């Protein structure tokens, strides 16, 4: 994996985590979808793999609200 690919993967992970946390007003579902699909040049399958890795990561703090946000994100990505 090149440094650029690694950077993209880290950025995508950061976008998903920021959306899940929901602390910043700009980090809504539309912002997240736009960043994921237009900003980093990753395929939907790559994005879904990164989301799966976030779901399996024991260091990510999971709450009902965050799980719901992640579920909505995954549904929206299926529609694309």
C-alpha positions as CSV (number, residue, x, y, z in Angstrom):
1,X,0.0,0.0,0.0
2,X,1.4,3.4,-0.9
3,X,1.5,6.3,1.4
4,X,-1.2,8.0,-0.6
5,X,-3.5,5.0,-0.3
6,X,-2.9,4.8,3.5
7,X,-3.6,8.6,3.8
8,X,-6.9,8.1,1.9
9,X,-7.9,5.2,4.2
10,X,-7.1,7.2,7.3
11,X,-9.1,10.2,6.0
12,X,-12.1,8.1,5.2
13,X,-12.0,6.5,8.6
14,X,-11.8,10.0,10.2
15,X,-14.8,11.2,8.2
16,X,-16.9,8.2,9.3
17,X,-15.9,8.6,12.9
18,X,-16.6,12.3,12.9
19,X,-20.1,11.6,11.4
20,X,-20.7,8.9,14.0
21,X,-19.8,11.2,16.9
22,X,-22.1,13.9,15.6
23,X,-20.4,16.7,17.5
24,X,-19.8,19.1,14.7
25,X,-22.9,20.6,13.0
26,X,-21.3,20.2,9.5
27,X,-20.7,16.5,10.0
28,X,-24.1,15.4,8.9
29,X,-25.1,12.5,6.7
30,X,-24.9,14.5,3.4
31,X,-21.5,15.8,4.3
32,X,-20.2,12.3,5.1
33,X,-21.6,10.8,1.9
34,X,-20.1,13.6,-0.2
35,X,-16.7,13.2,1.4
36,X,-16.7,9.5,1.0
37,X,-17.9,9.3,-2.6
38,X,-16.2,12.4,-4.1
39,X,-13.1,13.4,-2.1
40,X,-10.9,10.4,-1.8
41,X,-11.3,8.3,-5.0
42,X,-12.0,5.0,-3.2
43,X,-14.6,2.5,-4.5
44,X,-17.8,1.8,-2.6
45,X,-16.4,-1.7,-1.8
46,X,-13.3,-0.1,-0.3
47,X,-15.4,2.3,1.7
48,X,-17.6,-0.5,3.0
49,X,-14.5,-2.5,4.0
50,X,-13.3,0.5,6.0
51,X,-16.7,0.8,7.7
52,X,-16.6,-2.9,8.6
53,X,-13.2,-2.4,10.2
54,X,-14.6,0.5,12.2
55,X,-17.5,-1.7,13.4
56,X,-15.1,-4.4,14.5
57,X,-12.6,-2.0,16.1
58,X,-12.8,-2.5,19.9
59,X,-11.3,1.0,20.5
60,X,-14.2,2.8,18.9
61,X,-16.7,3.8,21.6
62,X,-20.2,2.6,20.5
63,X,-23.4,4.1,21.7
64,X,-27.0,3.6,20.5
65,X,-26.9,7.0,18.7
66,X,-23.6,6.2,17.0
67,X,-24.8,2.8,15.9
68,X,-27.9,4.4,14.4
69,X,-25.8,7.0,12.5
70,X,-23.6,4.2,11.2
71,X,-26.7,2.2,10.1
72,X,-28.1,5.2,8.2
73,X,-24.8,5.7,6.5
74,X,-24.6,2.1,5.4
75,X,-28.2,2.3,4.1
76,X,-27.5,5.5,2.1
77,X,-24.3,4.0,0.6
78,X,-26.3,1.0,-0.6
79,X,-28.6,3.4,-2.6
80,X,-25.6,4.8,-4.5
